[in-house]
Amino acid sequence: MALPQGPLDVSRQGSEVAATLDGMTLRGTLFQTYDFSLVGDSLGQATDGGTRGPDSAILSGRYIPAIGDGGVPRLVGDWQGTYSSTTGSNTRRCSVTRPFTATRQ
């Protein structure tokens, strides 16, 4: 199991938001309150080195605009990944939730 390391690339068209994180594409909505929710699915693809990434992920949180001169806009919220592993005929699943902060570079 591998947790995403970034970068998080985000694009927006109106209220529709798309992002990529460690090769997974996430799509969702940015609401008028600056809250957002993005969902993605990797279809269980393995990442580099044979380490399996999440089967699916959800990013939810809030966009916080820059404040004052020199301020940096950021995203703050939770990342939730769902993982599965199969051994023989047994499949085990788990879900991991971690807080995240992303700043514009």
N, CA and C atoms as an extended XYZ file, in Angstrom:
315
Properties=species:S:1:pos:R:3:atomname:S:1:resname:S:1:resid:I:1 pbc="F F F"
N         0.837       -1.170        0.000 N   MET     1
C         0.000        0.000        0.000 CA  MET     1
C         0.884        1.235        0.000 C   MET     1
N         0.591        2.175       -0.914 N   ALA     2
C         1.362        3.409       -1.009 CA  ALA     2
C         0.432        4.608       -0.956 C   ALA     2
N         0.762        5.573       -0.100 N   LEU     3
C        -0.013        6.800       -0.028 CA  LEU     3
C         0.525        7.775       -1.070 C   LEU     3
N        -0.325        8.633       -1.647 N   PRO     4
C         0.129        9.591       -2.660 CA  PRO     4
C         1.153       10.560       -2.098 C   PRO     4
N         2.103       10.951       -2.939 N   GLN     5
C         3.147       11.876       -2.530 CA  GLN     5
C         3.056       13.215       -3.257 C   GLN     5
N         2.187       13.323       -4.285 N   GLY     6
C         2.038       14.578       -5.011 CA  GLY     6
C         2.946       14.642       -6.201 C   GLY     6
N         2.957       15.677       -6.968 N   PRO     7
C         2.152       16.879       -6.800 CA  PRO     7
C         0.700       16.655       -7.182 C   PRO     7
N        -0.150       17.547       -6.705 N   LEU     8
C        -1.562       17.553       -7.033 CA  LEU     8
C        -1.757       18.629       -8.095 C   LEU     8
N        -2.115       18.223       -9.318 N   ASP     9
C        -2.354       19.161      -10.408 CA  ASP     9
C        -3.852       19.342      -10.577 C   ASP     9
N        -4.318       20.590      -10.454 N   VAL    10
C        -5.755       20.880      -10.466 CA  VAL    10
C        -6.078       21.836      -11.607 C   VAL    10
N        -7.177       21.561      -12.306 N   SER    11
C        -7.705       22.495      -13.303 CA  SER    11
C        -9.188       22.681      -13.032 C   SER    11
N        -9.689       23.856      -13.443 N   ARG    12
C       -11.089       24.179      -13.151 CA  ARG    12
C       -11.733       24.858      -14.347 C   ARG    12
N       -12.963       24.466      -14.646 N   GLN    13
C       -13.772       25.128      -15.657 CA  GLN    13
C       -15.145       25.351      -15.033 C   GLN    13
N       -15.422       26.591      -14.627 N   GLY    14
C       -16.659       26.868      -13.907 CA  GLY    14
C       -16.642       26.138      -12.578 C   GLY    14
N       -17.675       25.355      -12.301 N   SER    15
C       -17.731       24.603      -11.048 CA  SER    15
C       -17.148       23.200      -11.190 C   SER    15
N       -16.769       22.792      -12.421 N   GLU    16
C       -16.186       21.469      -12.635 CA  GLU    16
C       -14.684       21.513      -12.386 C   GLU    16
N       -14.201       20.565      -11.604 N   VAL    17
C       -12.792       20.503      -11.246 CA  VAL    17
C       -12.243       19.129      -11.624 C   VAL    17
N       -11.029       19.127      -12.160 N   ALA    18
C       -10.325       17.876      -12.449 CA  ALA    18
C        -8.937       17.978      -11.820 C   ALA    18
N        -8.429       16.855      -11.349 N   ALA    19
C        -7.107       16.838      -10.726 CA  ALA    19
C        -6.424       15.519      -11.036 C   ALA    19
N        -5.101       15.531      -11.003 N   THR    20
C        -4.329       14.294      -11.078 CA  THR    20
C        -3.410       14.241       -9.869 C   THR    20
N        -3.296       13.059       -9.320 N   LEU    21
C        -2.445       12.817       -8.156 CA  LEU    21
C        -1.857       11.423       -8.299 C   LEU    21
N        -0.546       11.343       -8.422 N   ASP    22
C         0.145       10.057       -8.604 CA  ASP    22
C        -0.468        9.225       -9.721 C   ASP    22
N        -0.803        9.876      -10.843 N   GLY    23
C        -1.324        9.164      -12.004 CA  GLY    23
C        -2.810        8.874      -11.984 C   GLY    23
N        -3.486        9.166      -10.884 N   MET    24
C        -4.932        8.946      -10.804 CA  MET    24
C        -5.653       10.244      -11.152 C   MET    24
N        -6.663       10.159      -12.018 N   THR    25
C        -7.482       11.314      -12.359 CA  THR    25
C        -8.702       11.358      -11.449 C   THR    25
N        -8.935       12.531      -10.881 N   LEU    26
C       -10.091       12.748      -10.009 CA  LEU    26
C       -10.942       13.853      -10.620 C   LEU    26
N       -12.252       13.718      -10.528 N   ARG    27
C       -13.164       14.725      -11.060 CA  ARG    27
C       -14.232       15.044      -10.020 C   ARG    27
N       -14.690       16.300      -10.047 N   GLY    28
C       -15.725       16.664       -9.099 CA  GLY    28
C       -16.187       18.084       -9.262 C   GLY    28
N       -16.633       18.673       -8.149 N   THR    29
C       -17.298       19.966       -8.153 CA  THR    29
C       -16.688       20.896       -7.118 C   THR    29
N       -16.569       22.170       -7.507 N   LEU    30
C       -16.228       23.244       -6.570 CA  LEU    30
C       -17.513       24.026       -6.339 C   LEU    30
N       -17.931       24.114       -5.096 N   PHE    31
C       -19.186       24.776       -4.747 CA  PHE    31
C       -18.945       26.256       -4.464 C   PHE    31
N       -20.002       27.065       -4.429 N   GLN    32
C       -19.885       28.508       -4.189 CA  GLN    32
C       -19.256       28.820       -2.839 C   GLN    32
N       -19.305       27.896       -1.913 N   THR    33
C       -18.719       28.075       -0.579 CA  THR    33
C       -17.217       27.796       -0.575 C   THR    33
N       -16.650       27.435       -1.754 N   TYR    34
C       -15.253       27.018       -1.936 CA  TYR    34
C       -14.989       25.611       -1.423 C   TYR    34
N       -16.029       24.891       -0.999 N   ASP    35
C       -15.878       23.473       -0.666 CA  ASP    35
C       -15.780       22.696       -1.980 C   ASP    35
N       -15.082       21.563       -1.957 N   PHE    36
C       -14.963       20.745       -3.150 CA  PHE    36
C       -14.990       19.268       -2.788 C   PHE    36
N       -15.323       18.456       -3.775 N   SER    37
C       -15.300       17.008       -3.623 CA  SER    37
C       -14.878       16.410       -4.965 C   SER    37
N       -13.819       15.598       -4.949 N   LEU    38
C       -13.276       14.965       -6.152 CA  LEU    38
C       -13.209       13.458       -5.938 C   LEU    38
N       -13.539       12.687       -6.971 N   VAL    39
C       -13.546       11.229       -6.886 CA  VAL    39
C       -12.741       10.672       -8.059 C   VAL    39
N       -11.947        9.640       -7.804 N   GLY    40
C       -11.162        9.001       -8.858 CA  GLY    40
C       -11.072        7.506       -8.666 C   GLY    40
N       -10.728        6.819       -9.740 N   ASP    41
C       -10.644        5.357       -9.739 CA  ASP    41
C        -9.445        4.943      -10.580 C   ASP    41
N        -8.544        4.142      -10.027 N   SER    42
C        -7.360        3.703      -10.775 CA  SER    42
C        -7.544        2.338      -11.398 C   SER    42
N        -8.675        1.697      -11.154 N   LEU    43
C        -8.935        0.350      -11.650 CA  LEU    43
C        -7.882       -0.638      -11.175 C   LEU    43
N        -7.301       -0.389      -10.001 N   GLY    44
C        -6.360       -1.323       -9.390 CA  GLY    44
C        -5.019       -1.434      -10.078 C   GLY    44
N        -4.596       -0.410      -10.827 N   GLN    45
C        -3.323       -0.456      -11.525 CA  GLN    45
C        -2.178       -0.355      -10.532 C   GLN    45
N        -1.106       -1.097      -10.797 N   ALA    46
C         0.084       -1.035       -9.944 CA  ALA    46
C         0.871        0.220      -10.274 C   ALA    46
N         1.526        0.803       -9.276 N   THR    47
C         2.373        1.962       -9.491 CA  THR    47
C         3.811        1.495       -9.656 C   THR    47
N         4.747        2.445       -9.852 N   ASP    48
C         6.159        2.110      -10.046 CA  ASP    48
C         6.679        1.196       -8.942 C   ASP    48
N         7.540        0.279       -9.304 N   GLY    49
C         8.164       -0.621       -8.344 CA  GLY    49
C         7.251       -1.722       -7.867 C   GLY    49
N         6.084       -1.873       -8.496 N   GLY    50
C         5.177       -2.946       -8.124 CA  GLY    50
C         4.328       -2.640       -6.905 C   GLY    50
N         4.482       -1.452       -6.321 N   THR    51
C         3.663       -1.087       -5.171 CA  THR    51
C         2.285       -0.693       -5.666 C   THR    51
N         1.287       -1.290       -5.118 N   ARG    52
C        -0.072       -1.034       -5.575 CA  ARG    52
C        -0.596        0.257       -4.964 C   ARG    52
N        -1.142        1.101       -5.825 N   GLY    53
C        -1.762        2.335       -5.371 CA  GLY    53
C        -3.207        2.071       -4.992 C   GLY    53
N        -3.935        3.110       -4.635 N   PRO    54
C        -5.337        2.918       -4.248 CA  PRO    54
C        -6.200        2.516       -5.439 C   PRO    54
N        -7.245        1.730       -5.170 N   ASP    55
C        -8.230        1.380       -6.196 CA  ASP    55
C        -9.093        2.592       -6.510 C   ASP    55
N        -9.396        3.380       -5.492 N   SER    56
C       -10.187        4.595       -5.667 CA  SER    56
C        -9.772        5.599       -4.601 C   SER    56
N       -10.110        6.856       -4.859 N   ALA    57
C        -9.757        7.900       -3.893 CA  ALA    57
C       -10.796        9.007       -3.934 C   ALA    57
N       -10.925        9.690       -2.798 N   ILE    58
C       -11.795       10.853       -2.667 CA  ILE    58
C       -10.974       11.966       -2.022 C   ILE    58
N       -10.987       13.137       -2.638 N   LEU    59
C       -10.410       14.334       -2.038 CA  LEU    59
C       -11.570       15.262       -1.734 C   LEU    59
N       -11.695       15.675       -0.502 N   SER    60
C       -12.750       16.622       -0.147 CA  SER    60
C       -12.158       17.662        0.788 C   SER    60
N       -12.627       18.880        0.654 N   GLY    61
C       -12.095       19.934        1.503 CA  GLY    61
C       -12.568       21.293        1.068 C   GLY    61
N       -11.687       22.279        1.245 N   ARG    62
C       -12.037       23.667        0.956 CA  ARG    62
C       -10.836       24.374        0.333 C   ARG    62
N       -11.153       25.226       -0.667 N   TYR    63
C       -10.165       26.128       -1.252 CA  TYR    63
C       -10.112       27.372       -0.384 C   TYR    63
N        -8.911       27.778        0.033 N   ILE    64
C        -8.741       28.970        0.861 CA  ILE    64
C        -7.929       29.979        0.054 C   ILE    64
N        -8.573       31.077       -0.376 N   PRO    65
C        -7.868       32.079       -1.189 CA  PRO    65
C        -6.712       32.708       -0.417 C   PRO    65
N        -5.756       33.283       -1.170 N   ALA    66
C        -4.631       33.993       -0.556 CA  ALA    66
C        -5.147       35.207        0.206 C   ALA    66
N        -4.517       35.492        1.332 N   ILE    67
C        -4.897       36.638        2.147 CA  ILE    67
C        -3.723       37.611        2.185 C   ILE    67
N        -3.975       38.858        1.786 N   GLY    68
C        -2.949       39.892        1.850 CA  GLY    68
C        -1.846       39.699        0.818 C   GLY    68
N        -0.917       40.659        0.783 N   ASP    69
C         0.241       40.581       -0.117 CA  ASP    69
C         1.117       39.408        0.267 C   ASP    69
N         1.508       38.644       -0.702 N   GLY    70
C         2.382       37.510       -0.447 CA  GLY    70
C         1.674       36.279        0.067 C   GLY    70
N         0.354       36.353        0.233 N   GLY    71
C        -0.400       35.191        0.681 CA  GLY    71
C        -0.441       34.120       -0.403 C   GLY    71
N        -0.598       32.895       -0.009 N   VAL    72
C        -0.605       31.765       -0.942 CA  VAL    72
C        -1.939       31.031       -0.822 C   VAL    72
N        -2.657       30.852       -1.950 N   PRO    73
C        -3.885       30.066       -1.875 CA  PRO    73
C        -3.560       28.614       -1.552 C   PRO    73
N        -4.491       27.922       -0.906 N   ARG    74
C        -4.227       26.526       -0.557 CA  ARG    74
C        -5.506       25.720       -0.536 C   ARG    74
N        -5.341       24.416       -0.559 N   LEU    75
C        -6.427       23.461       -0.409 CA  LEU    75
C        -6.206       22.740        0.909 C   LEU    75
N        -7.253       22.595        1.698 N   VAL    76
C        -7.162       21.901        2.976 CA  VAL    76
C        -8.327       20.923        3.043 C   VAL    76
N        -8.051       19.686        3.427 N   GLY    77
C        -9.141       18.721        3.519 CA  GLY    77
C        -8.674       17.333        3.883 C   GLY    77
N        -9.412       16.348        3.402 N   ASP    78
C        -9.113       14.948        3.672 CA  ASP    78
C        -8.975       14.173        2.369 C   ASP    78
N        -8.018       13.273        2.350 N   TRP    79
C        -7.832       12.320        1.263 CA  TRP    79
C        -8.237       10.962        1.815 C   TRP    79
N        -9.069       10.238        1.073 N   GLN    80
C        -9.459        8.889        1.476 CA  GLN    80
C        -9.170        7.944        0.321 C   GLN    80
N        -8.372        6.927        0.589 N   GLY    81
C        -8.043        5.925       -0.419 CA  GLY    81
C        -8.577        4.567       -0.017 C   GLY    81
N        -9.083        3.824       -0.996 N   THR    82
C        -9.575        2.475       -0.773 CA  THR    82
C        -8.636        1.512       -1.489 C   THR    82
N        -8.126        0.538       -0.766 N   TYR    83
C        -7.144       -0.413       -1.285 CA  TYR    83
C        -7.696       -1.829       -1.217 C   TYR    83
N        -7.188       -2.692       -2.086 N   SER    84
C        -7.529       -4.112       -1.991 CA  SER    84
C        -6.308       -4.928       -2.388 C   SER    84
N        -6.202       -6.107       -1.823 N   SER    85
C        -5.142       -7.051       -2.209 CA  SER    85
C        -5.754       -8.439       -2.264 C   SER    85
N        -5.304       -9.201       -3.246 N   THR    86
C        -5.843      -10.537       -3.448 CA  THR    86
C        -4.731      -11.566       -3.292 C   THR    86
N        -4.986      -12.563       -2.467 N   THR    87
C        -4.086      -13.699       -2.288 CA  THR    87
C        -4.914      -14.949       -2.533 C   THR    87
N        -4.593      -15.659       -3.613 N   GLY    88
C        -5.399      -16.830       -3.958 CA  GLY    88
C        -6.815      -16.387       -4.266 C   GLY    88
N        -7.774      -16.937       -3.550 N   SER    89
C        -9.178      -16.560       -3.776 CA  SER    89
C        -9.684      -15.555       -2.736 C   SER    89
N        -8.787      -15.085       -1.864 N   ASN    90
C        -9.177      -14.131       -0.811 CA  ASN    90
C        -8.821      -12.701       -1.204 C   ASN    90
N        -9.771      -11.804       -1.050 N   THR    91
C        -9.536      -10.382       -1.287 CA  THR    91
C        -9.732       -9.635        0.022 C   THR    91
N        -8.724       -8.841        0.373 N   ARG    92
C        -8.815       -8.021        1.579 CA  ARG    92
C        -8.893       -6.563        1.156 C   ARG    92
N        -9.733       -5.797        1.837 N   ARG    93
C        -9.915       -4.388        1.513 CA  ARG    93
C        -9.691       -3.535        2.764 C   ARG    93
N        -9.201       -2.328        2.531 N   CYS    94
C        -9.078       -1.373        3.632 CA  CYS    94
C        -9.252        0.031        3.082 C   CYS    94
N        -9.573        0.942        3.974 N   SER    95
C        -9.736        2.337        3.617 CA  SER    95
C        -8.856        3.167        4.541 C   SER    95
N        -8.143        4.118        3.965 N   VAL    96
C        -7.235        4.969        4.731 CA  VAL    96
C        -7.642        6.421        4.506 C   VAL    96
N        -7.755        7.196        5.582 N   THR    97
C        -8.073        8.618        5.475 CA  THR    97
C        -6.942        9.413        6.111 C   THR    97
N        -6.479       10.436        5.386 N   ARG    98
C        -5.410       11.297        5.881 CA  ARG    98
C        -5.748       12.753        5.577 C   ARG    98
N        -5.459       13.671        6.507 N   PRO    99
C        -5.626       15.088        6.204 CA  PRO    99
C        -4.553       15.530        5.212 C   PRO    99
N        -4.844       16.559        4.418 N   PHE   100
C        -3.830       17.084        3.507 CA  PHE   100
C        -3.952       18.591        3.404 C   PHE   100
N        -2.847       19.216        3.037 N   THR   101
C        -2.789       20.637        2.689 CA  THR   101
C        -1.966       20.736        1.414 C   THR   101
N        -2.471       21.474        0.442 N   ALA   102
C        -1.744       21.695       -0.801 CA  ALA   102
C        -1.657       23.199       -1.049 C   ALA   102
N        -0.475       23.676       -1.419 N   THR   103
C        -0.310       25.094       -1.728 CA  THR   103
C         0.057       25.251       -3.194 C   THR   103
N        -0.252       26.408       -3.735 N   ARG   104
C         0.042       26.694       -5.137 CA  ARG   104
C         1.534       26.957       -5.312 C   ARG   104
N         2.081       26.382       -6.379 N   GLN   105
C         3.512       26.629       -6.663 CA  GLN   105
C         3.686       27.322       -7.968 C   GLN   105
